[in-house]
Amino acid sequence: MKEKEWNDKRYKIANREAWIGVGLVIFNFIWWFGFAYGLGSKSPESYHYIFGFPAWFFFSCILGFIVMMALTVFVVKFFFKDVSLEAEEEE
């Protein structure tokens, strides 16, 4: 790539948004791992149930999915920018 193309503001925006995506993935993994192995490491006889699911499954998979969907919508709406993918013409 030419030097001018690397200085394109779209690369900076894409890089920033990629790091935000990586942050969301890390948050999702920590949420899932924390609830799945934190609450799920007990014996099955001591599980608490929410809507018929073990609490560890409900919080890690069901509520975690809802939280991640809300976070993703929020991040896309307020932090991501709409950029043109068309090549800019040289002047």
Residue pairs with C-beta under 8 A, 6 or more apart in sequence:
5 11
8 88
9 83
10 83
10 84
10 85
13 81
13 83
14 83
17 79
17 80
17 81
20 75
20 79
20 80
24 68
24 71
24 72
24 75
27 68
27 71
28 64
28 68
31 60
31 64
31 67
31 68
32 60
32 61
32 64
33 60
34 60
35 56
35 59
35 60
35 64
36 56
36 57
36 60
36 61
37 56
38 56
39 54
39 55
39 56
39 59
39 60
40 54
40 56
40 57
40 60
44 54
47 54
47 55
47 56
48 54
48 55
49 55
50 58
50 59
51 58
53 62
